Amino acid sequence: MAKGGFRGGSYGGGGGMNMNMIKQAQKMQQDMLKMQAEMEEKEYEATAGGGVVSAKVSGKKEVVSITIDPEAVDPDDVEMLQDMIVAAVNEALRKAESSMAESMSKITGSLGGLGGLGF
């Protein structure tokens, strides 16, 4: 076997991704990174108990704030307040996740088969 590895020419033959596909994949990756940074800056809010409990989360999926209307505070029913807080936080997180998935599909959907490459 001859030294140098590849026989008969330069790399770039059939079977691999062509340059256009590579450029598309790189652009998609850049678009995804930009979109991710933008999404992390957004905030998502949800309420529970008819609006007496409000939770706000960031795109980083961190709780930013919780607001509780004083009328929701019943010392004899703390469990209800706890349930409303959990419901509001979970709904705000669902909104964030849904928004991110929708934005991601807009980027990956445009390239058809490349969406499964993990970009």
Buried (B, 14 or more C-beta within 10 A) or exposed (E): EEEEEEEEEEEEEEEEEEEEEEEBBEEBBEBBEEBBEEBBEBEBBBBBBEEBBBBBBBBEEEBEEBBBEEEBEEEEEEEBBEBBBEBBBBBBBEBBBEBBEEBBEEBBEEBEEBBEEEB
